[in-house]
Amino acid sequence: MDAQQLIKEQVSGHPVVLYMKGTPQAPQCGFSANAVAMLNACGVKDIFTVDVLSNPDIRQGIKTYANWPTIPQLYVKGEFVGGSDIMGEMFQSGELQKLLSA
């Protein structure tokens, strides 16, 4: 299976998907750590995470999939939400909490 097909299956098969560097228990960059912290603060229990550092095809493929150059990337119900900066803005305004509780 190619990376684009795998990403499509991951994004459509789970309600909340975070492509990140590292794991939620051991993030490998500050942006990924912030993304996980925001999701936890929103009370999300079932986060499907993908460590892009362990798969170079996914690491490059996710950038193409969303046409977004940076990681982490958050998907909710199959839709691309954004990266760490957008998540932060949405969290501050309460929009992220609303999206994740819907």
trRosetta pair geometry for C-beta under 8 A, 3 or more apart (Angstrom, degrees):
i j d omega theta_ij theta_ji phi_ij phi_ji
1 5 5.0 -119 -173 87 95 123
1 6 5.2 115 124 -60 119 91
1 9 7.9 -20 178 2 149 141
2 5 5.2 90 59 12 75 103
2 6 7.0 -142 99 -6 36 93
2 57 7.9 -133 -170 175 59 132
2 61 8.0 167 152 -116 81 142
3 6 5.6 -58 -146 39 32 113
3 7 6.1 33 157 -20 68 106
3 55 8.0 158 -116 148 107 116
3 57 4.2 -153 -73 151 127 100
3 58 5.6 -167 -146 -82 109 49
3 60 7.4 39 132 74 171 82
3 61 3.3 -141 137 -72 132 161
4 7 5.8 -52 -146 36 29 111
4 8 6.4 33 154 -21 63 106
4 61 5.8 -142 -64 -163 59 116
4 64 7.2 -65 -89 96 103 119
4 65 6.1 166 -127 -89 75 96
5 8 5.6 -53 -149 35 31 114
5 9 6.5 30 153 -17 64 105
6 9 5.8 -57 -151 37 30 110
6 10 6.4 29 152 -19 65 106
6 58 7.0 -80 97 -92 128 99
6 61 7.7 57 59 113 103 160
7 10 5.7 -55 -147 37 32 111
7 11 6.0 26 158 -16 67 110
7 58 6.7 149 -73 -135 99 84
7 61 5.7 -163 -33 129 136 117
7 62 5.9 173 -119 -91 138 72
7 65 4.9 -102 123 -85 154 158
8 11 6.0 -58 -142 40 26 107
8 12 6.0 8 164 -3 64 115
8 65 7.5 -160 -60 -139 71 124
9 12 6.3 -65 -136 48 24 98
9 13 5.4 16 166 -18 64 125
10 13 6.0 -67 -134 41 19 107
10 14 6.5 -21 179 14 59 114
10 17 5.7 117 143 -135 93 148
10 48 6.7 -168 -172 131 91 134
10 50 6.3 25 -175 -56 159 137
11 14 7.4 -82 -141 46 15 84
11 17 5.4 -119 -109 41 55 156
11 65 7.8 174 -29 160 147 142
11 75 4.7 -61 -139 146 97 167
11 78 5.5 93 142 -129 91 54
12 78 4.8 38 -103 -105 64 110
13 48 7.9 62 94 -44 86 178
14 17 5.0 109 79 -66 118 96
14 46 7.6 -148 -166 141 99 102
14 48 3.8 -20 176 3 168 147
15 46 6.7 61 49 94 112 115
15 76 6.9 7 163 -157 67 63
15 77 5.9 -3 -148 -74 67 64
16 39 7.0 135 166 -144 141 126
16 44 5.6 -58 69 -162 176 137
16 46 6.5 128 40 96 108 72
16 47 5.2 -61 107 -113 116 63
16 48 6.6 150 87 21 59 77
16 74 7.6 -23 -164 -164 82 92
16 75 7.4 157 -154 86 36 61
16 76 5.6 -1 -105 -109 71 73
16 100 6.8 34 -92 -131 133 97
17 47 7.8 138 -107 -170 22 65
17 48 4.8 -29 -105 76 72 102
17 49 7.6 155 -161 -91 54 30
17 50 7.0 18 -175 -7 98 106
17 74 7.4 149 83 -157 55 45
17 75 4.3 -5 59 58 101 107
17 76 8.0 -163 26 -71 68 34
18 35 6.0 153 -152 139 131 127
18 36 7.1 143 130 -81 167 71
18 39 6.7 -88 -54 -44 144 156
18 47 5.7 0 6 -178 116 113
18 48 7.4 159 22 82 66 50
18 49 4.9 -22 70 -109 94 79
18 50 7.4 -175 92 25 48 70
18 72 5.8 -5 -175 -170 93 124
18 73 7.4 163 -153 80 49 45
18 74 5.5 -13 -104 -103 78 71
18 75 7.7 -162 -71 25 36 70
19 49 7.7 149 -94 -161 22 60
19 50 4.9 -23 -111 66 69 107
19 52 5.6 58 178 -51 96 113
19 58 7.3 -156 -138 157 119 107
19 62 4.8 156 -170 -147 172 164
19 71 5.7 -86 120 -138 98 104
19 72 6.0 162 85 -153 59 64
19 73 4.5 7 49 49 110 93
19 75 7.9 53 -11 -6 94 103
20 23 7.8 127 88 -103 119 17
20 24 7.8 87 63 -67 156 60
20 27 6.5 -65 159 -127 128 94
20 32 3.9 111 -166 -138 107 113
20 35 6.2 -158 -99 70 120 137
20 36 7.0 40 -112 -50 167 101
20 49 5.8 -32 26 -160 115 109
20 50 7.2 136 25 69 64 53
20 51 6.7 -37 79 -104 74 51
20 52 6.9 -175 80 2 21 95
20 71 6.5 155 -124 165 28 100
20 72 4.3 -3 -99 -104 76 110
21 27 6.7 72 85 -171 74 72
21 28 4.2 -99 139 67 97 102
21 29 4.5 50 65 5 137 108
21 31 7.8 67 25 66 112 93
21 32 4.7 -140 46 -35 75 149
21 51 7.1 60 -154 -153 25 71
21 52 6.1 -52 -85 51 60 97
21 53 5.3 73 -147 -37 74 112
21 71 6.0 111 -38 114 90 121
21 72 7.2 -114 3 -65 73 80
22 26 5.2 -122 -176 109 118 68
22 27 4.3 138 77 -147 137 29
22 28 3.4 159 -48 -13 112 85
22 29 7.1 178 0 7 116 65
22 32 5.8 138 43 110 101 154
22 51 5.9 -62 151 -127 4 106
22 53 6.5 29 -55 14 48 134
23 26 5.1 38 53 47 93 77
23 27 7.1 -122 66 -71 35 45
23 49 6.5 120 -143 105 58 142
23 51 5.7 -36 -67 -73 70 122
24 27 7.1 8 -130 -57 23 88
24 36 4.7 157 -131 -138 80 137
24 47 6.7 108 -70 84 142 133
24 49 5.7 -177 -36 -23 96 161
27 30 7.7 109 123 -93 128 16
27 32 4.1 180 -155 103 114 106
27 33 3.9 -174 70 -69 154 74
27 36 6.0 -148 -62 7 129 137
28 32 6.5 27 48 45 59 148
28 53 6.0 16 42 -29 160 154
29 32 4.9 90 61 9 82 103
29 33 7.0 -148 96 -6 42 89
30 33 5.4 -54 -146 37 35 114
30 34 6.2 37 155 -21 68 104
31 34 5.7 -51 -149 35 31 112
31 35 6.5 35 151 -22 63 104
31 70 7.5 -62 146 161 167 119
31 71 7.6 130 97 109 129 52
31 72 5.8 -168 128 7 98 92
31 83 7.2 -12 177 169 130 101
31 84 3.9 -121 -164 -30 94 161
32 35 5.6 -51 -148 33 34 114
32 36 6.5 32 155 -16 65 104
32 71 7.3 6 -73 136 102 86
32 72 4.9 127 -102 -50 68 117
32 84 7.6 -89 -60 -75 30 125
33 36 6.0 -56 -150 37 30 109
33 37 6.3 31 152 -20 65 109
34 37 5.6 -56 -146 37 31 114
34 38 6.4 32 156 -20 66 104
34 84 5.3 74 81 -154 121 117
34 87 7.6 143 124 88 97 124
34 88 6.9 -13 156 -74 129 108
35 38 5.9 -55 -151 34 29 109
35 39 6.6 26 153 -16 63 106
35 72 4.3 -70 -16 67 165 158
35 74 6.5 -166 -159 -59 120 111
35 83 7.9 -81 -84 -179 127 52
35 84 5.2 -94 -60 -100 97 84
35 87 5.7 77 -118 63 79 167
36 39 5.8 -56 -149 38 32 110
36 40 6.2 32 153 -18 66 107
36 47 7.6 145 -129 119 76 169
36 49 7.8 8 -96 -95 106 141
37 40 5.7 -55 -147 38 30 112
37 41 6.2 31 154 -20 65 108
38 41 5.6 -54 -145 37 31 112
38 42 6.4 29 154 -18 64 106
38 87 5.4 138 84 152 163 116
38 88 7.0 -124 -79 -87 147 54
38 91 4.8 -95 -146 -83 120 147
38 96 6.5 -22 164 136 118 160
39 42 5.7 -58 -151 37 32 110
39 44 4.5 -57 178 45 87 132
39 47 5.5 67 151 -86 149 141
39 74 7.8 -179 -72 -119 116 128
39 100 7.4 166 -137 -113 70 154
40 43 7.7 54 176 -65 34 20
40 44 6.9 -84 -81 50 28 81
41 91 7.3 59 82 -152 129 126
42 91 7.4 -109 -60 -119 109 95
42 96 6.0 -101 -85 127 141 99
42 97 5.0 -161 -130 -105 97 68
42 100 4.7 61 151 63 138 155
42 101 7.6 -135 176 -44 99 87
43 100 7.5 150 63 119 79 127
43 101 7.7 39 67 -83 120 96
44 47 5.5 76 128 -60 119 98
44 100 5.5 -80 -71 -172 109 135
50 55 7.6 -54 175 38 102 128
50 58 6.2 -116 158 164 129 148
50 62 7.8 162 91 -69 136 143
51 54 4.6 53 100 7 110 110
51 55 7.4 113 91 10 69 89
52 55 6.5 -85 -149 60 40 79
52 58 5.5 -138 -124 107 73 99
52 59 3.9 112 173 -96 103 78
52 62 6.4 -88 -103 18 127 139
52 71 5.5 -78 23 -144 156 164
53 59 6.9 77 -77 -82 29 129
55 58 4.0 45 102 18 118 112
55 59 6.4 168 93 -21 61 84
56 59 5.2 -50 -142 33 36 119
56 60 6.5 23 163 -7 67 103
57 60 6.5 -62 -152 43 27 98
57 61 5.6 25 154 -21 64 121
58 61 5.3 -60 -129 45 29 113
58 62 5.9 34 170 -28 68 103
59 62 6.8 -50 -148 24 16 105
59 63 7.7 14 149 -14 50 105
59 71 7.2 -63 -146 -39 74 155
60 63 5.9 -60 -165 31 39 113
60 64 6.8 31 147 -13 70 107
61 64 5.6 -59 -153 39 39 109
61 65 5.9 46 151 -31 72 105
62 65 5.2 -45 -140 29 36 119
62 66 6.5 7 170 6 67 105
62 68 8.0 -44 140 64 78 96
62 71 6.8 72 91 -91 134 108
62 73 5.8 -175 162 32 121 144
63 66 7.1 -73 -149 50 21 86
63 67 7.8 50 160 -117 54 15
63 68 6.4 -122 -142 77 55 54
63 69 5.7 39 -150 -126 112 35
63 70 7.8 92 -111 -9 99 16
63 71 7.5 -76 -69 -48 90 93
64 67 7.0 13 -166 -75 31 52
66 73 5.8 -178 8 -155 161 147
66 80 4.6 133 -130 -114 115 150
68 73 5.9 127 86 -107 139 123
68 80 6.9 176 -20 -174 140 141
68 82 7.6 -176 -133 -139 150 48
68 83 6.5 179 168 -44 129 107
70 73 7.6 148 95 -62 60 87
70 83 5.0 34 87 -116 110 157
70 84 7.7 -81 126 15 127 94
71 83 7.4 -148 -132 -126 11 108
72 83 6.0 137 78 -148 60 71
72 84 5.6 90 46 -54 99 90
72 87 8.0 -11 90 -7 115 146
73 80 6.7 -36 180 -143 109 96
73 82 7.5 -124 -141 143 64 17
73 83 5.9 -41 -93 -89 58 71
74 80 7.7 113 84 -161 52 52
74 81 4.3 -37 95 54 101 119
74 82 6.4 -4 46 58 99 49
74 83 7.5 159 6 -102 85 21
74 87 5.8 96 -1 -79 146 121
75 78 6.5 -12 172 -145 113 10
75 79 6.4 160 -157 75 75 32
75 80 5.6 -40 -100 -94 82 46
75 81 6.5 -178 -101 -1 24 87
76 79 6.0 -28 67 60 66 87
76 81 5.4 53 4 -50 102 123
76 99 5.8 90 95 153 169 111
76 100 6.6 -111 -123 -91 140 65
81 86 6.7 176 138 113 76 124
81 87 6.8 68 121 -83 120 83
81 90 7.4 -60 174 -3 114 167
81 96 7.9 81 -180 -118 143 87
81 99 7.0 114 -117 147 129 159
82 85 7.3 -89 150 70 119 69
82 86 2.8 -40 132 72 154 149
82 87 6.0 -168 84 -41 99 68
82 90 7.5 145 43 -15 132 130
83 86 5.7 94 50 19 56 100
83 87 6.9 -103 117 -6 30 98
84 87 5.6 -56 -143 38 28 114
84 88 6.3 34 156 -25 63 105
85 88 5.6 -53 -152 31 29 114
85 89 6.7 27 152 -16 64 103
86 89 5.7 -51 -149 36 35 110
86 90 6.2 31 153 -15 67 108
87 90 5.7 -60 -147 42 30 110
87 91 6.0 34 153 -25 66 107
87 96 6.1 68 -159 -101 66 143
88 91 5.6 -52 -144 33 29 113
88 92 6.4 29 157 -19 63 104
89 92 5.9 -54 -150 34 30 111
89 93 6.5 14 156 -7 64 111
90 93 6.1 -65 -146 45 30 103
90 95 4.2 -91 -156 78 81 106
90 96 3.8 104 122 -50 105 92
90 99 7.1 -14 174 6 135 134
91 94 7.8 42 -179 -67 27 21
91 95 7.8 -75 -48 54 20 72
91 96 4.5 -22 -76 28 59 141
91 97 7.2 89 -133 -32 58 84
93 96 7.9 109 59 -3 78 79
94 97 5.4 -52 -163 38 59 115
94 98 6.2 61 142 -23 79 103
95 98 5.7 -56 -151 36 34 112
95 99 6.2 35 153 -21 68 107
96 99 5.7 -53 -147 36 32 113
96 100 6.2 21 159 -12 66 111
97 100 6.1 -63 -145 42 27 104
97 101 6.1 14 160 -12 65 114
98 101 6.2 -66 -142 41 25 101
98 102 6.4 39 156 -41 63 103
99 102 6.0 -48 -154 11 27 116
